[in-house]
Amino acid sequence: MAPYDASLRVWRGDPSGGDLRDYTVEVNDGEVVLDIIHRLQATQTPDLAVRWNCKAGKCGSCSAEINGKPRLMCMTRMSTFSPDETVTVTPLRTFPVLRDLVTDVSFNYEKARQIPSFTPPEGLRPGEYRMDQRDIDRSQEFRKCIECFLCQNVCHVVRDHEENKAAFAGPRFHMRIAELEMHPLDTVDRREAAREEFGLGYCNITKCCTEVCPEHIKITDNALIPMKERVVDRSYDPLVWLGNKLFRRR
């Protein structure tokens, strides 16, 4: 495709407010949205704030909403859009704006710190335990997460209800809990915490998190639903309930 001038609409502002501003930027064959944002910085708006790092879809830094859809700017090709289409780039809507396209995602790191770390059996030394590959398939899938927080951004539990953030960890961190719960060497029972401390019950499995994951992790099917099933087994299975009653009596 020959170079052309694209219509770009970018949100500019800070915590006090802002608006969408229109620009015209040259586009060359094979470029991605992040390339165009960088050209806009270099030629017209040197003060434009944008977060990025690897430009290879592996660091998760350049998350934004492009024409209303949460994406990585470095993985969204300009060829996705027609030359006469206006491409609108806005910051992640769920998190507070710091400046322009940069948001404050510290909520996610706060939730990460609240999750008890991996806890192997006491006294286990390296090399003393062998696992089948099938034992860790799920854990390895979840470890592909690049923490772009697109799943957190689209989750309506936190996106539409600021008051839920204190009680709900969001899909990325329920996936982390599931990763540890399913690991054959982790000794901590995380089911009660998933329900009581991290609000797993708030999730109504709409799969919006899975739809935007750039690593194609099946967050809902392989992490959230299995964790819900484990919580139900522990909390509502009548035999488990009876066993807990008998155990407490003793």
Secondary structure, DSSP 8 states (H G I E B T S, - for coil): ---EEEEEEEEEEETTEEEEEEEEEEE-TT-BHHHHHHHHHHHT-TT-----S-SSSSS-TTEEEETTEEEEGGG-BGGGS-TTSEEEEE--SSS-EEETTEE--HHHHHHHHHS------TT--TTS----HHHHHHHHHHTT-----HHHHH-HHHHS-GGGTTT---HHHHHHHHHHHT-TT-----HHHHHHTS-GGG-----HHHHH-TT---IIIIIIHHHHHHHHHHHH-HHHHHHHHHHHH-
